[in-house]
Structures are given as C-alpha cells and as structure tokens.
Amino acid sequence: MVKKTIKYSEAIKEVEEIVNQIESNELDIDELTEKIRRASELLRFCKEKLHSAEQEINNIIDELQDEN
C-alpha cells in the first residue's frame, strides 16, 4: 500500500525507477512481480491525486466565476 505521506513527485519517481529496472532486465521473476504490483499501487495513487487536484481546481474556478 502507498504511504499517505508520499508526494505525487516521489510516486512518479519510484514508478520511473521501476520501469528502468524492468527495461534493463535487473529483476528476477519474483522481484518483477513485486515491482509490478508496487508500480500499479503507485499509479493508482497518482491517478487519484490528479483527479482530486482537478476537482479542486474546478471548484476554485467555479467560485471565481460565481464572484463575478
């Protein structure tokens, strides 16, 4: 599970590191399964963060438009 204190940029960096390890064939099959699972968790976390940020931005824009 992704730690709640991890930042989006840290999650993306970890995903990039995992992709690099996979592409360079650094992982055996056991590690590969674990890393794929971790990357999936991180990507899910990033998707949720992006969705949340989009909603917040839309709310701010709506508030600004309502003020005018």
Order of alpha helices (4+ residues) and beta strands (2+ residues): alpha-alpha
